[in-house]
Amino acid sequence: MSQLQFDPSAPLVLGGDLGGTKTLLALAEAAGDGLRIVAERRYASRDHADFAALLADFLDGRPAVRAACFGLAGPTDGASARLTYLPWTLDADGLARRFGLGRVRLVNDFAAAAHGLAGLSDAQAPLLQAGRPEAGAPRIVVGPGTGLGVAGLLPEAGGWRVVPGEGGHMGFAPQDETQAALWHHLYAQHGRVTAEDVVSGPGLARIFAFLHGRPRNPEEIGSAALAGDAGALAAWRLWSAACGAFAGDLALHWLARGGVWLAGGIAAKLMPALGAAEFLAAFKAKREHRALAEAMPVRLVVEERLGLLGALALAAAQAG
């Protein structure tokens, strides 16, 4: 755990990024010149039966917190939530009372991620496609991980209105014969096939099993692809193309002339080494709207803490 000395005069805020694989928590001092993270920790989510136990471990011995915001992988009304891929339920008022957190806000994890975009440097989100960005135009963030997160950003009063959603659960749209065969393969197992069934970590494993007839977990596939394994590379290329097609479809839906940010651990780990050729080819393959897709800037978010940084920013806004 990283920790610095606390400044008792600065309001302390708590942020969290809660996912099916990992949970990131941080405390930050909210000062006039921004946020200073003073304590931070990463947890394996499935090692904990519920979020309250995990939070109790993190806050043990910490000073009082003025406000908190937790971004979580699942739908929420801001007051209560249940994670999609964990048996965790959260109640904002209950957490505030139990841990003395002042105000607590729950948001979708990709709403938090969207709020974190403004603080990224070019090194934290390098360009995949320069495009021709339009200031004040809509933006989107897409993040394949344990699931498939989506959020939009619309210009509003000199800032941005974040519109979260469950776009990852839209139907998967095959783009070629191989993807059509993959759709039939998955439909035979479970019925309706969603984009998340393919464009996610578990989706990478499903693609590998479809291509090669044997199971392999996403981490093994990624490591094998980086080592040059032909079977893993074939799975990666199909996954990357499906991801690019989905991101491009969303970009057209939102008319995201302000930019597209590709987040999530899979792309951040593999694309810098393996390239984005399949992703970009599929992103731009929009028939009569190819020129529009080519004009949209696309960035790869390599900063793992995007959602955490957004949650901290939201918590600071609540702290007053």
C-alpha positions, 0 to 999 in steps of 0.5 A: 500500500502506498501512503503519504502524510495527511494534511489535516486542513485539506478535505479528504475524499475517497474514490473506488473503481469496483470491477469483477476482477479488481477493485482500486481504492484511493484517498485524496486531499482535495485542494484548490490546485487539484487532488493529491492521492495520499493512500491507494490500494489494489484488491482482487475483488473475488477474494472478498465476500462483500465490499464492506469488508474490503472497505473496512480493511482499506479505511482501518486507521484512516482519518475522516472522509468528507465525501466518497464516490464508487464506480462499479461494474453494473447499473445503479440509481446512485443510491444502491447497486449490485455488481453484474459479475460479483455477489456484492450489493452496495447501499450509499447511505448504509456505507456513509453511516457505517464508515462515517464517509459524509456524502456517498455517491454510486455511479456506473464504472464507465461513468466514472471512467468518462469523468477521468478522461479530462485528467489524462496526459497524451502518454496515458492515452496515446493516439491510435488514429489522429482523425480531425477532432472537433472541440465540443463534439460528443465523445465516447469511452469503450472498455472491454475487461471482465465485461464491456463498459460504455459511456458517452460525453455530451457538451454542456455549459462549458463542460461535459454531461456524462451519459452512462449505459449498458451498451455492452449488452447490445446484440453482437453483429458479425462482420464477416463469415468467421464472425458469423460462425462464431455467432452461431457457435455461441448462440447454440450454447446460450441463445442471444449473443451480446457484444460483451460475449465477444468483446471482453476478457471472457470473450477472448477465451470464447474466441480461442475455444471456438477457433481451436476447440480447447479452453484457455483463460484470457491471461494465458492467451494474452501472454501467448500472443505476446510471445508470438503463439500463432493460435493466440494471435489468431484469437487476438486478431478476431477479438480486435476486429470485433472490438473495432467494429463495435467501437466504430458502430458506437462512434457513429451512433454518438457522432463522436467527432470529439474522439473515442477512448478505448479503455480496459486492461486487454487493449492496454496490455496487448495493443502497444505490442501487437498493434491496432491494425485489425481494430482500426480496419474494422472501426473504419469499415462503415461503407458510406460513412467510412470518411466520417469514421476516419475523421474521428480521433481514437485513443488507447487508454493505458492508465489503469486507474482511469475509473478511479481518477474519475471517481475521485474527481466526482467525490471532490465535487461533492466535498464542496 
